Amino acid sequence: MAITGNKDPLHGKTLEAIVSFLANHYGWEELGKRIQIKCFTDNPSIQSSLKFLRKTQWARTKVEQLYIDSYQNITTI
């Protein structure tokens, strides 16, 4: 029986890797438009974003969903 890979795009990804990917892929300005949270719009940085997202589940859920949507768009091209 063959072992299949995990289909979850979040599997093995750290929050830092996810935020870094999104910041590089969209840029902070576009990221702030897509997910309207202050850590993306007011003097954004990876560290400030991580601090906020680790404490705020609703925002983390939005970031993870954007990553999944972005990941699926990239892998289907």
LUMLUMDREN-2810 file (N, C-alpha, C; in Angstrom, 1 decimal):
<atoms>
<atom><aa>M</aa><ch>A</ch><at>N</at><xx>0.8</xx><yy>-1.2</yy><zz>0.0</zz></atom>
<atom><aa>M</aa><ch>A</ch><at>CA</at><xx>0.0</xx><yy>0.0</yy><zz>0.0</zz></atom>
<atom><aa>M</aa><ch>A</ch><at>C</at><xx>0.9</xx><yy>1.2</yy><zz>0.0</zz></atom>
<atom><aa>A</aa><ch>A</ch><at>N</at><xx>0.6</xx><yy>2.2</yy><zz>-0.9</zz></atom>
<atom><aa>A</aa><ch>A</ch><at>CA</at><xx>1.4</xx><yy>3.4</yy><zz>-1.0</zz></atom>
<atom><aa>A</aa><ch>A</ch><at>C</at><xx>1.0</xx><yy>4.4</yy><zz>0.0</zz></atom>
<atom><aa>I</aa><ch>A</ch><at>N</at><xx>1.9</xx><yy>5.1</yy><zz>0.6</zz></atom>
<atom><aa>I</aa><ch>A</ch><at>CA</at><xx>1.6</xx><yy>6.2</yy><zz>1.5</zz></atom>
<atom><aa>I</aa><ch>A</ch><at>C</at><xx>1.5</xx><yy>7.5</yy><zz>0.7</zz></atom>
<atom><aa>T</aa><ch>A</ch><at>N</at><xx>0.3</xx><yy>8.1</yy><zz>0.9</zz></atom>
<atom><aa>T</aa><ch>A</ch><at>CA</at><xx>0.1</xx><yy>9.4</yy><zz>0.2</zz></atom>
<atom><aa>T</aa><ch>A</ch><at>C</at><xx>0.5</xx><yy>10.5</yy><zz>1.0</zz></atom>
<atom><aa>G</aa><ch>A</ch><at>N</at><xx>0.9</xx><yy>11.6</yy><zz>0.4</zz></atom>
<atom><aa>G</aa><ch>A</ch><at>CA</at><xx>1.3</xx><yy>12.9</yy><zz>1.1</zz></atom>
<atom><aa>G</aa><ch>A</ch><at>C</at><xx>0.1</xx><yy>13.5</yy><zz>1.7</zz></atom>
<atom><aa>N</aa><ch>A</ch><at>N</at><xx>0.3</xx><yy>14.4</yy><zz>2.7</zz></atom>
<atom><aa>N</aa><ch>A</ch><at>CA</at><xx>-0.7</xx><yy>15.1</yy><zz>3.4</zz></atom>
<atom><aa>N</aa><ch>A</ch><at>C</at><xx>-1.2</xx><yy>16.2</yy><zz>2.4</zz></atom>
<atom><aa>K</aa><ch>A</ch><at>N</at><xx>-2.5</xx><yy>16.2</yy><zz>2.2</zz></atom>
<atom><aa>K</aa><ch>A</ch><at>CA</at><xx>-3.1</xx><yy>17.2</yy><zz>1.3</zz></atom>
<atom><aa>K</aa><ch>A</ch><at>C</at><xx>-3.4</xx><yy>18.6</yy><zz>1.9</zz></atom>
<atom><aa>D</aa><ch>A</ch><at>N</at><xx>-3.2</xx><yy>18.7</yy><zz>3.2</zz></atom>
<atom><aa>D</aa><ch>A</ch><at>CA</at><xx>-3.5</xx><yy>19.9</yy><zz>3.9</zz></atom>
<atom><aa>D</aa><ch>A</ch><at>C</at><xx>-2.3</xx><yy>20.9</yy><zz>3.6</zz></atom>
<atom><aa>P</aa><ch>A</ch><at>N</at><xx>-2.6</xx><yy>22.1</yy><zz>3.0</zz></atom>
<atom><aa>P</aa><ch>A</ch><at>CA</at><xx>-1.6</xx><yy>23.0</yy><zz>2.6</zz></atom>
<atom><aa>P</aa><ch>A</ch><at>C</at><xx>-0.9</xx><yy>23.7</yy><zz>3.8</zz></atom>
<atom><aa>L</aa><ch>A</ch><at>N</at><xx>-1.6</xx><yy>23.6</yy><zz>5.0</zz></atom>
<atom><aa>L</aa><ch>A</ch><at>CA</at><xx>-1.0</xx><yy>24.2</yy><zz>6.2</zz></atom>
<atom><aa>L</aa><ch>A</ch><at>C</at><xx>-0.1</xx><yy>23.2</yy><zz>6.9</zz></atom>
<atom><aa>H</aa><ch>A</ch><at>N</at><xx>-0.1</xx><yy>21.9</yy><zz>6.5</zz></atom>
<atom><aa>H</aa><ch>A</ch><at>CA</at><xx>0.7</xx><yy>20.9</yy><zz>7.2</zz></atom>
<atom><aa>H</aa><ch>A</ch><at>C</at><xx>2.2</xx><yy>21.2</yy><zz>7.1</zz></atom>
<atom><aa>G</aa><ch>A</ch><at>N</at><xx>2.8</xx><yy>21.4</yy><zz>8.3</zz></atom>
<atom><aa>G</aa><ch>A</ch><at>CA</at><xx>4.2</xx><yy>21.6</yy><zz>8.3</zz></atom>
<atom><aa>G</aa><ch>A</ch><at>C</at><xx>4.6</xx><yy>23.1</yy><zz>8.1</zz></atom>
<atom><aa>K</aa><ch>A</ch><at>N</at><xx>3.6</xx><yy>23.9</yy><zz>7.9</zz></atom>
<atom><aa>K</aa><ch>A</ch><at>CA</at><xx>3.9</xx><yy>25.4</yy><zz>7.7</zz></atom>
<atom><aa>K</aa><ch>A</ch><at>C</at><xx>3.8</xx><yy>26.1</yy><zz>9.1</zz></atom>
<atom><aa>T</aa><ch>A</ch><at>N</at><xx>4.8</xx><yy>26.9</yy><zz>9.4</zz></atom>
<atom><aa>T</aa><ch>A</ch><at>CA</at><xx>4.7</xx><yy>27.7</yy><zz>10.6</zz></atom>
<atom><aa>T</aa><ch>A</ch><at>C</at><xx>3.9</xx><yy>29.0</yy><zz>10.2</zz></atom>
<atom><aa>L</aa><ch>A</ch><at>N</at><xx>3.4</xx><yy>29.7</yy><zz>11.2</zz></atom>
<atom><aa>L</aa><ch>A</ch><at>CA</at><xx>2.7</xx><yy>30.9</yy><zz>11.0</zz></atom>
<atom><aa>L</aa><ch>A</ch><at>C</at><xx>3.7</xx><yy>31.9</yy><zz>10.4</zz></atom>
<atom><aa>E</aa><ch>A</ch><at>N</at><xx>4.9</xx><yy>31.9</yy><zz>10.8</zz></atom>
<atom><aa>E</aa><ch>A</ch><at>CA</at><xx>5.9</xx><yy>32.9</yy><zz>10.2</zz></atom>
<atom><aa>E</aa><ch>A</ch><at>C</at><xx>6.1</xx><yy>32.6</yy><zz>8.7</zz></atom>
<atom><aa>A</aa><ch>A</ch><at>N</at><xx>6.1</xx><yy>31.3</yy><zz>8.3</zz></atom>
<atom><aa>A</aa><ch>A</ch><at>CA</at><xx>6.2</xx><yy>31.0</yy><zz>6.9</zz></atom>
<atom><aa>A</aa><ch>A</ch><at>C</at><xx>5.0</xx><yy>31.5</yy><zz>6.1</zz></atom>
<atom><aa>I</aa><ch>A</ch><at>N</at><xx>3.8</xx><yy>31.3</yy><zz>6.7</zz></atom>
<atom><aa>I</aa><ch>A</ch><at>CA</at><xx>2.6</xx><yy>31.7</yy><zz>6.0</zz></atom>
<atom><aa>I</aa><ch>A</ch><at>C</at><xx>2.5</xx><yy>33.2</yy><zz>5.9</zz></atom>
<atom><aa>V</aa><ch>A</ch><at>N</at><xx>2.8</xx><yy>34.0</yy><zz>6.9</zz></atom>
<atom><aa>V</aa><ch>A</ch><at>CA</at><xx>2.8</xx><yy>35.4</yy><zz>6.8</zz></atom>
<atom><aa>V</aa><ch>A</ch><at>C</at><xx>3.9</xx><yy>35.9</yy><zz>5.9</zz></atom>
<atom><aa>S</aa><ch>A</ch><at>N</at><xx>5.1</xx><yy>35.3</yy><zz>5.9</zz></atom>
<atom><aa>S</aa><ch>A</ch><at>CA</at><xx>6.1</xx><yy>35.7</yy><zz>5.0</zz></atom>
<atom><aa>S</aa><ch>A</ch><at>C</at><xx>5.7</xx><yy>35.5</yy><zz>3.5</zz></atom>
<atom><aa>F</aa><ch>A</ch><at>N</at><xx>5.1</xx><yy>34.3</yy><zz>3.3</zz></atom>
<atom><aa>F</aa><ch>A</ch><at>CA</at><xx>4.7</xx><yy>34.0</yy><zz>1.9</zz></atom>
<atom><aa>F</aa><ch>A</ch><at>C</at><xx>3.7</xx><yy>35.1</yy><zz>1.4</zz></atom>
<atom><aa>L</aa><ch>A</ch><at>N</at><xx>2.7</xx><yy>35.4</yy><zz>2.3</zz></atom>
<atom><aa>L</aa><ch>A</ch><at>CA</at><xx>1.6</xx><yy>36.3</yy><zz>1.9</zz></atom>
<atom><aa>L</aa><ch>A</ch><at>C</at><xx>2.2</xx><yy>37.7</yy><zz>1.7</zz></atom>
<atom><aa>A</aa><ch>A</ch><at>N</at><xx>3.1</xx><yy>38.1</yy><zz>2.6</zz></atom>
<atom><aa>A</aa><ch>A</ch><at>CA</at><xx>3.7</xx><yy>39.5</yy><zz>2.5</zz></atom>
<atom><aa>A</aa><ch>A</ch><at>C</at><xx>4.5</xx><yy>39.6</yy><zz>1.2</zz></atom>
<atom><aa>N</aa><ch>A</ch><at>N</at><xx>5.2</xx><yy>38.5</yy><zz>0.8</zz></atom>
<atom><aa>N</aa><ch>A</ch><at>CA</at><xx>6.0</xx><yy>38.5</yy><zz>-0.4</zz></atom>
<atom><aa>N</aa><ch>A</ch><at>C</at><xx>5.1</xx><yy>38.4</yy><zz>-1.6</zz></atom>
<atom><aa>H</aa><ch>A</ch><at>N</at><xx>4.1</xx><yy>37.6</yy><zz>-1.6</zz></atom>
<atom><aa>H</aa><ch>A</ch><at>CA</at><xx>3.2</xx><yy>37.4</yy><zz>-2.7</zz></atom>
<atom><aa>H</aa><ch>A</ch><at>C</at><xx>2.3</xx><yy>38.6</yy><zz>-3.0</zz></atom>
<atom><aa>Y</aa><ch>A</ch><at>N</at><xx>1.7</xx><yy>39.2</yy><zz>-2.0</zz></atom>
<atom><aa>Y</aa><ch>A</ch><at>CA</at><xx>0.8</xx><yy>40.3</yy><zz>-2.2</zz></atom>
<atom><aa>Y</aa><ch>A</ch><at>C</at><xx>1.4</xx><yy>41.6</yy><zz>-1.9</zz></atom>
<atom><aa>G</aa><ch>A</ch><at>N</at><xx>2.4</xx><yy>41.7</yy><zz>-1.0</zz></atom>
<atom><aa>G</aa><ch>A</ch><at>CA</at><xx>2.9</xx><yy>43.0</yy><zz>-0.5</zz></atom>
<atom><aa>G</aa><ch>A</ch><at>C</at><xx>2.0</xx><yy>43.4</yy><zz>0.6</zz></atom>
<atom><aa>W</aa><ch>A</ch><at>N</at><xx>2.5</xx><yy>44.2</yy><zz>1.5</zz></atom>
<atom><aa>W</aa><ch>A</ch><at>CA</at><xx>1.8</xx><yy>44.6</yy><zz>2.7</zz></atom>
<atom><aa>W</aa><ch>A</ch><at>C</at><xx>0.5</xx><yy>45.4</yy><zz>2.4</zz></atom>
<atom><aa>E</aa><ch>A</ch><at>N</at><xx>0.6</xx><yy>46.3</yy><zz>1.4</zz></atom>
<atom><aa>E</aa><ch>A</ch><at>CA</at><xx>-0.5</xx><yy>47.1</yy><zz>1.1</zz></atom>
<atom><aa>E</aa><ch>A</ch><at>C</at><xx>-1.7</xx><yy>46.3</yy><zz>0.6</zz></atom>
<atom><aa>E</aa><ch>A</ch><at>N</at><xx>-1.5</xx><yy>45.4</yy><zz>-0.3</zz></atom>
<atom><aa>E</aa><ch>A</ch><at>CA</at><xx>-2.6</xx><yy>44.5</yy><zz>-0.8</zz></atom>
<atom><aa>E</aa><ch>A</ch><at>C</at><xx>-3.0</xx><yy>43.6</yy><zz>0.3</zz></atom>
<atom><aa>L</aa><ch>A</ch><at>N</at><xx>-2.1</xx><yy>43.1</yy><zz>1.1</zz></atom>
<atom><aa>L</aa><ch>A</ch><at>CA</at><xx>-2.5</xx><yy>42.2</yy><zz>2.2</zz></atom>
<atom><aa>L</aa><ch>A</ch><at>C</at><xx>-3.4</xx><yy>42.9</yy><zz>3.2</zz></atom>
<atom><aa>G</aa><ch>A</ch><at>N</at><xx>-3.1</xx><yy>44.2</yy><zz>3.5</zz></atom>
<atom><aa>G</aa><ch>A</ch><at>CA</at><xx>-3.9</xx><yy>45.0</yy><zz>4.3</zz></atom>
<atom><aa>G</aa><ch>A</ch><at>C</at><xx>-5.3</xx><yy>45.3</yy><zz>3.7</zz></atom>
<atom><aa>K</aa><ch>A</ch><at>N</at><xx>-5.4</xx><yy>45.3</yy><zz>2.4</zz></atom>
<atom><aa>K</aa><ch>A</ch><at>CA</at><xx>-6.7</xx><yy>45.5</yy><zz>1.8</zz></atom>
<atom><aa>K</aa><ch>A</ch><at>C</at><xx>-7.5</xx><yy>44.2</yy><zz>1.8</zz></atom>
<atom><aa>R</aa><ch>A</ch><at>N</at><xx>-6.9</xx><yy>43.1</yy><zz>1.7</zz></atom>
<atom><aa>R</aa><ch>A</ch><at>CA</at><xx>-7.6</xx><yy>41.8</yy><zz>1.7</zz></atom>
<atom><aa>R</aa><ch>A</ch><at>C</at><xx>-8.0</xx><yy>41.4</yy><zz>3.1</zz></atom>
<atom><aa>I</aa><ch>A</ch><at>N</at><xx>-7.1</xx><yy>41.6</yy><zz>4.1</zz></atom>
<atom><aa>I</aa><ch>A</ch><at>CA</at><xx>-7.5</xx><yy>41.3</yy><zz>5.5</zz></atom>
<atom><aa>I</aa><ch>A</ch><at>C</at><xx>-7.2</xx><yy>42.6</yy><zz>6.2</zz></atom>
<atom><aa>Q</aa><ch>A</ch><at>N</at><xx>-8.3</xx><yy>43.3</yy><zz>6.6</zz></atom>
<atom><aa>Q</aa><ch>A</ch><at>CA</at><xx>-8.1</xx><yy>44.6</yy><zz>7.2</zz></atom>
<atom><aa>Q</aa><ch>A</ch><at>C</at><xx>-7.9</xx><yy>44.5</yy><zz>8.7</zz></atom>
<atom><aa>I</aa><ch>A</ch><at>N</at><xx>-6.6</xx><yy>44.3</yy><zz>9.0</zz></atom>
<atom><aa>I</aa><ch>A</ch><at>CA</at><xx>-6.1</xx><yy>44.4</yy><zz>10.4</zz></atom>
<atom><aa>I</aa><ch>A</ch><at>C</at><xx>-4.9</xx><yy>45.3</yy><zz>10.5</zz></atom>
<atom><aa>K</aa><ch>A</ch><at>N</at><xx>-4.8</xx><yy>46.0</yy><zz>11.6</zz></atom>
<atom><aa>K</aa><ch>A</ch><at>CA</at><xx>-3.8</xx><yy>47.0</yy><zz>11.8</zz></atom>
<atom><aa>K</aa><ch>A</ch><at>C</at><xx>-2.4</xx><yy>46.6</yy><zz>11.6</zz></atom>
<atom><aa>C</aa><ch>A</ch><at>N</at><xx>-2.1</xx><yy>45.3</yy><zz>12.0</zz></atom>
<atom><aa>C</aa><ch>A</ch><at>CA</at><xx>-0.7</xx><yy>44.9</yy><zz>11.9</zz></atom>
<atom><aa>C</aa><ch>A</ch><at>C</at><xx>-0.3</xx><yy>44.7</yy><zz>10.4</zz></atom>
<atom><aa>F</aa><ch>A</ch><at>N</at><xx>-1.3</xx><yy>44.7</yy><zz>9.5</zz></atom>
<atom><aa>F</aa><ch>A</ch><at>CA</at><xx>-0.9</xx><yy>44.7</yy><zz>8.0</zz></atom>
<atom><aa>F</aa><ch>A</ch><at>C</at><xx>-1.0</xx><yy>46.1</yy><zz>7.4</zz></atom>
<atom><aa>T</aa><ch>A</ch><at>N</at><xx>-1.6</xx><yy>47.1</yy><zz>8.1</zz></atom>
<atom><aa>T</aa><ch>A</ch><at>CA</at><xx>-1.7</xx><yy>48.4</yy><zz>7.5</zz></atom>
<atom><aa>T</aa><ch>A</ch><at>C</at><xx>-0.9</xx><yy>49.5</yy><zz>8.1</zz></atom>
<atom><aa>D</aa><ch>A</ch><at>N</at><xx>-0.6</xx><yy>49.4</yy><zz>9.4</zz></atom>
<atom><aa>D</aa><ch>A</ch><at>CA</at><xx>0.1</xx><yy>50.4</yy><zz>10.1</zz></atom>
<atom><aa>D</aa><ch>A</ch><at>C</at><xx>1.5</xx><yy>50.0</yy><zz>10.5</zz></atom>
<atom><aa>N</aa><ch>A</ch><at>N</at><xx>2.5</xx><yy>50.4</yy><zz>9.8</zz></atom>
<atom><aa>N</aa><ch>A</ch><at>CA</at><xx>3.9</xx><yy>50.0</yy><zz>10.0</zz></atom>
<atom><aa>N</aa><ch>A</ch><at>C</at><xx>4.0</xx><yy>48.5</yy><zz>10.1</zz></atom>
<atom><aa>P</aa><ch>A</ch><at>N</at><xx>3.6</xx><yy>47.8</yy><zz>9.1</zz></atom>
<atom><aa>P</aa><ch>A</ch><at>CA</at><xx>3.6</xx><yy>46.3</yy><zz>9.1</zz></atom>
<atom><aa>P</aa><ch>A</ch><at>C</at><xx>5.0</xx><yy>45.7</yy><zz>9.2</zz></atom>
<atom><aa>S</aa><ch>A</ch><at>N</at><xx>5.1</xx><yy>44.6</yy><zz>9.9</zz></atom>
<atom><aa>S</aa><ch>A</ch><at>CA</at><xx>6.3</xx><yy>43.8</yy><zz>10.0</zz></atom>
<atom><aa>S</aa><ch>A</ch><at>C</at><xx>5.9</xx><yy>42.3</yy><zz>10.3</zz></atom>
<atom><aa>I</aa><ch>A</ch><at>N</at><xx>6.8</xx><yy>41.4</yy><zz>10.0</zz></atom>
<atom><aa>I</aa><ch>A</ch><at>CA</at><xx>6.5</xx><yy>40.0</yy><zz>10.2</zz></atom>
<atom><aa>I</aa><ch>A</ch><at>C</at><xx>6.3</xx><yy>39.8</yy><zz>11.8</zz></atom>
<atom><aa>Q</aa><ch>A</ch><at>N</at><xx>7.2</xx><yy>40.4</yy><zz>12.5</zz></atom>
<atom><aa>Q</aa><ch>A</ch><at>CA</at><xx>7.1</xx><yy>40.2</yy><zz>14.0</zz></atom>
<atom><aa>Q</aa><ch>A</ch><at>C</at><xx>5.9</xx><yy>40.8</yy><zz>14.6</zz></atom>
<atom><aa>S</aa><ch>A</ch><at>N</at><xx>5.4</xx><yy>42.0</yy><zz>14.2</zz></atom>
<atom><aa>S</aa><ch>A</ch><at>CA</at><xx>4.2</xx><yy>42.5</yy><zz>14.8</zz></atom>
<atom><aa>S</aa><ch>A</ch><at>C</at><xx>3.0</xx><yy>41.7</yy><zz>14.4</zz></atom>
<atom><aa>S</aa><ch>A</ch><at>N</at><xx>3.0</xx><yy>41.2</yy><zz>13.2</zz></atom>
<atom><aa>S</aa><ch>A</ch><at>CA</at><xx>1.9</xx><yy>40.4</yy><zz>12.7</zz></atom>
<atom><aa>S</aa><ch>A</ch><at>C</at><xx>1.9</xx><yy>39.1</yy><zz>13.4</zz></atom>
<atom><aa>L</aa><ch>A</ch><at>N</at><xx>3.0</xx><yy>38.4</yy><zz>13.6</zz></atom>
<atom><aa>L</aa><ch>A</ch><at>CA</at><xx>3.0</xx><yy>37.2</yy><zz>14.4</zz></atom>
<atom><aa>L</aa><ch>A</ch><at>C</at><xx>2.5</xx><yy>37.4</yy><zz>15.8</zz></atom>
<atom><aa>K</aa><ch>A</ch><at>N</at><xx>2.9</xx><yy>38.4</yy><zz>16.5</zz></atom>
<atom><aa>K</aa><ch>A</ch><at>CA</at><xx>2.5</xx><yy>38.7</yy><zz>17.8</zz></atom>
<atom><aa>K</aa><ch>A</ch><at>C</at><xx>0.9</xx><yy>38.8</yy><zz>17.9</zz></atom>
<atom><aa>F</aa><ch>A</ch><at>N</at><xx>0.4</xx><yy>39.6</yy><zz>17.0</zz></atom>
<atom><aa>F</aa><ch>A</ch><at>CA</at><xx>-1.1</xx><yy>39.8</yy><zz>16.9</zz></atom>
<atom><aa>F</aa><ch>A</ch><at>C</at><xx>-1.8</xx><yy>38.5</yy><zz>16.6</zz></atom>
<atom><aa>L</aa><ch>A</ch><at>N</at><xx>-1.3</xx><yy>37.8</yy><zz>15.5</zz></atom>
<atom><aa>L</aa><ch>A</ch><at>CA</at><xx>-2.0</xx><yy>36.6</yy><zz>15.0</zz></atom>
<atom><aa>L</aa><ch>A</ch><at>C</at><xx>-2.0</xx><yy>35.5</yy><zz>16.0</zz></atom>
<atom><aa>R</aa><ch>A</ch><at>N</at><xx>-1.0</xx><yy>35.4</yy><zz>16.8</zz></atom>
<atom><aa>R</aa><ch>A</ch><at>CA</at><xx>-0.9</xx><yy>34.3</yy><zz>17.8</zz></atom>
<atom><aa>R</aa><ch>A</ch><at>C</at><xx>-1.9</xx><yy>34.6</yy><zz>18.9</zz></atom>
<atom><aa>K</aa><ch>A</ch><at>N</at><xx>-2.3</xx><yy>35.8</yy><zz>19.1</zz></atom>
<atom><aa>K</aa><ch>A</ch><at>CA</at><xx>-3.3</xx><yy>36.1</yy><zz>20.2</zz></atom>
<atom><aa>K</aa><ch>A</ch><at>C</at><xx>-4.7</xx><yy>36.2</yy><zz>19.7</zz></atom>
<atom><aa>T</aa><ch>A</ch><at>N</at><xx>-4.9</xx><yy>36.3</yy><zz>18.4</zz></atom>
<atom><aa>T</aa><ch>A</ch><at>CA</at><xx>-6.2</xx><yy>36.7</yy><zz>17.9</zz></atom>
<atom><aa>T</aa><ch>A</ch><at>C</at><xx>-6.6</xx><yy>35.6</yy><zz>16.8</zz></atom>
<atom><aa>Q</aa><ch>A</ch><at>N</at><xx>-7.4</xx><yy>34.6</yy><zz>17.3</zz></atom>
<atom><aa>Q</aa><ch>A</ch><at>CA</at><xx>-7.8</xx><yy>33.5</yy><zz>16.5</zz></atom>
<atom><aa>Q</aa><ch>A</ch><at>C</at><xx>-8.6</xx><yy>33.8</yy><zz>15.2</zz></atom>
<atom><aa>W</aa><ch>A</ch><at>N</at><xx>-9.5</xx><yy>34.8</yy><zz>15.3</zz></atom>
<atom><aa>W</aa><ch>A</ch><at>CA</at><xx>-10.3</xx><yy>35.1</yy><zz>14.1</zz></atom>
<atom><aa>W</aa><ch>A</ch><at>C</at><xx>-9.4</xx><yy>35.7</yy><zz>13.0</zz></atom>
<atom><aa>A</aa><ch>A</ch><at>N</at><xx>-8.4</xx><yy>36.5</yy><zz>13.4</zz></atom>
<atom><aa>A</aa><ch>A</ch><at>CA</at><xx>-7.5</xx><yy>37.0</yy><zz>12.4</zz></atom>
<atom><aa>A</aa><ch>A</ch><at>C</at><xx>-6.6</xx><yy>35.9</yy><zz>11.8</zz></atom>
<atom><aa>R</aa><ch>A</ch><at>N</at><xx>-6.1</xx><yy>35.1</yy><zz>12.7</zz></atom>
<atom><aa>R</aa><ch>A</ch><at>CA</at><xx>-5.3</xx><yy>34.0</yy><zz>12.2</zz></atom>
<atom><aa>R</aa><ch>A</ch><at>C</at><xx>-6.0</xx><yy>33.1</yy><zz>11.2</zz></atom>
<atom><aa>T</aa><ch>A</ch><at>N</at><xx>-7.3</xx><yy>32.8</yy><zz>11.5</zz></atom>
<atom><aa>T</aa><ch>A</ch><at>CA</at><xx>-8.1</xx><yy>32.0</yy><zz>10.6</zz></atom>
<atom><aa>T</aa><ch>A</ch><at>C</at><xx>-8.2</xx><yy>32.7</yy><zz>9.2</zz></atom>
<atom><aa>K</aa><ch>A</ch><at>N</at><xx>-8.4</xx><yy>34.0</yy><zz>9.2</zz></atom>
<atom><aa>K</aa><ch>A</ch><at>CA</at><xx>-8.5</xx><yy>34.7</yy><zz>7.9</zz></atom>
<atom><aa>K</aa><ch>A</ch><at>C</at><xx>-7.2</xx><yy>34.6</yy><zz>7.1</zz></atom>
<atom><aa>V</aa><ch>A</ch><at>N</at><xx>-6.1</xx><yy>34.7</yy><zz>7.9</zz></atom>
<atom><aa>V</aa><ch>A</ch><at>CA</at><xx>-4.7</xx><yy>34.7</yy><zz>7.2</zz></atom>
<atom><aa>V</aa><ch>A</ch><at>C</at><xx>-4.5</xx><yy>33.2</yy><zz>6.7</zz></atom>
<atom><aa>E</aa><ch>A</ch><at>N</at><xx>-4.8</xx><yy>32.2</yy><zz>7.5</zz></atom>
<atom><aa>E</aa><ch>A</ch><at>CA</at><xx>-4.7</xx><yy>30.9</yy><zz>7.0</zz></atom>
<atom><aa>E</aa><ch>A</ch><at>C</at><xx>-5.5</xx><yy>30.6</yy><zz>5.8</zz></atom>
<atom><aa>Q</aa><ch>A</ch><at>N</at><xx>-6.8</xx><yy>31.1</yy><zz>5.8</zz></atom>
<atom><aa>Q</aa><ch>A</ch><at>CA</at><xx>-7.7</xx><yy>30.9</yy><zz>4.6</zz></atom>
<atom><aa>Q</aa><ch>A</ch><at>C</at><xx>-7.1</xx><yy>31.6</yy><zz>3.4</zz></atom>
<atom><aa>L</aa><ch>A</ch><at>N</at><xx>-6.6</xx><yy>32.8</yy><zz>3.5</zz></atom>
<atom><aa>L</aa><ch>A</ch><at>CA</at><xx>-6.0</xx><yy>33.4</yy><zz>2.4</zz></atom>
<atom><aa>L</aa><ch>A</ch><at>C</at><xx>-4.8</xx><yy>32.7</yy><zz>1.9</zz></atom>
<atom><aa>Y</aa><ch>A</ch><at>N</at><xx>-4.0</xx><yy>32.1</yy><zz>2.8</zz></atom>
<atom><aa>Y</aa><ch>A</ch><at>CA</at><xx>-2.9</xx><yy>31.3</yy><zz>2.3</zz></atom>
<atom><aa>Y</aa><ch>A</ch><at>C</at><xx>-3.4</xx><yy>30.1</yy><zz>1.6</zz></atom>
<atom><aa>I</aa><ch>A</ch><at>N</at><xx>-4.4</xx><yy>29.4</yy><zz>2.1</zz></atom>
<atom><aa>I</aa><ch>A</ch><at>CA</at><xx>-4.9</xx><yy>28.2</yy><zz>1.4</zz></atom>
<atom><aa>I</aa><ch>A</ch><at>C</at><xx>-5.4</xx><yy>28.6</yy><zz>0.0</zz></atom>
<atom><aa>D</aa><ch>A</ch><at>N</at><xx>-6.2</xx><yy>29.6</yy><zz>-0.1</zz></atom>
<atom><aa>D</aa><ch>A</ch><at>CA</at><xx>-6.7</xx><yy>30.1</yy><zz>-1.4</zz></atom>
<atom><aa>D</aa><ch>A</ch><at>C</at><xx>-5.6</xx><yy>30.4</yy><zz>-2.3</zz></atom>
<atom><aa>S</aa><ch>A</ch><at>N</at><xx>-4.6</xx><yy>31.1</yy><zz>-1.8</zz></atom>
<atom><aa>S</aa><ch>A</ch><at>CA</at><xx>-3.4</xx><yy>31.5</yy><zz>-2.7</zz></atom>
<atom><aa>S</aa><ch>A</ch><at>C</at><xx>-2.6</xx><yy>30.3</yy><zz>-3.1</zz></atom>
<atom><aa>Y</aa><ch>A</ch><at>N</at><xx>-2.4</xx><yy>29.4</yy><zz>-2.2</zz></atom>
<atom><aa>Y</aa><ch>A</ch><at>CA</at><xx>-1.7</xx><yy>28.2</yy><zz>-2.5</zz></atom>
<atom><aa>Y</aa><ch>A</ch><at>C</at><xx>-2.4</xx><yy>27.3</yy><zz>-3.6</zz></atom>
<atom><aa>Q</aa><ch>A</ch><at>N</at><xx>-3.7</xx><yy>27.2</yy><zz>-3.5</zz></atom>
<atom><aa>Q</aa><ch>A</ch><at>CA</at><xx>-4.5</xx><yy>26.5</yy><zz>-4.4</zz></atom>
<atom><aa>Q</aa><ch>A</ch><at>C</at><xx>-4.4</xx><yy>27.1</yy><zz>-5.8</zz></atom>
<atom><aa>N</aa><ch>A</ch><at>N</at><xx>-4.4</xx><yy>28.5</yy><zz>-5.9</zz></atom>
<atom><aa>N</aa><ch>A</ch><at>CA</at><xx>-4.3</xx><yy>29.2</yy><zz>-7.1</zz></atom>
<atom><aa>N</aa><ch>A</ch><at>C</at><xx>-3.0</xx><yy>29.0</yy><zz>-7.8</zz></atom>
<atom><aa>I</aa><ch>A</ch><at>N</at><xx>-1.9</xx><yy>28.9</yy><zz>-7.0</zz></atom>
<atom><aa>I</aa><ch>A</ch><at>CA</at><xx>-0.6</xx><yy>28.8</yy><zz>-7.5</zz></atom>
<atom><aa>I</aa><ch>A</ch><at>C</at><xx>-0.4</xx><yy>27.3</yy><zz>-8.0</zz></atom>
<atom><aa>T</aa><ch>A</ch><at>N</at><xx>-0.9</xx><yy>26.4</yy><zz>-7.3</zz></atom>
<atom><aa>T</aa><ch>A</ch><at>CA</at><xx>-0.6</xx><yy>25.0</yy><zz>-7.7</zz></atom>
<atom><aa>T</aa><ch>A</ch><at>C</at><xx>-1.5</xx><yy>24.5</yy><zz>-8.8</zz></atom>
<atom><aa>T</aa><ch>A</ch><at>N</at><xx>-2.6</xx><yy>25.3</yy><zz>-9.2</zz></atom>
<atom><aa>T</aa><ch>A</ch><at>CA</at><xx>-3.4</xx><yy>24.9</yy><zz>-10.3</zz></atom>
<atom><aa>T</aa><ch>A</ch><at>C</at><xx>-3.0</xx><yy>25.5</yy><zz>-11.6</zz></atom>
<atom><aa>I</aa><ch>A</ch><at>N</at><xx>-2.0</xx><yy>26.4</yy><zz>-11.5</zz></atom>
<atom><aa>I</aa><ch>A</ch><at>CA</at><xx>-1.6</xx><yy>27.0</yy><zz>-12.8</zz></atom>
<atom><aa>I</aa><ch>A</ch><at>C</at><xx>-0.7</xx><yy>26.1</yy><zz>-13.6</zz></atom>
</atoms>
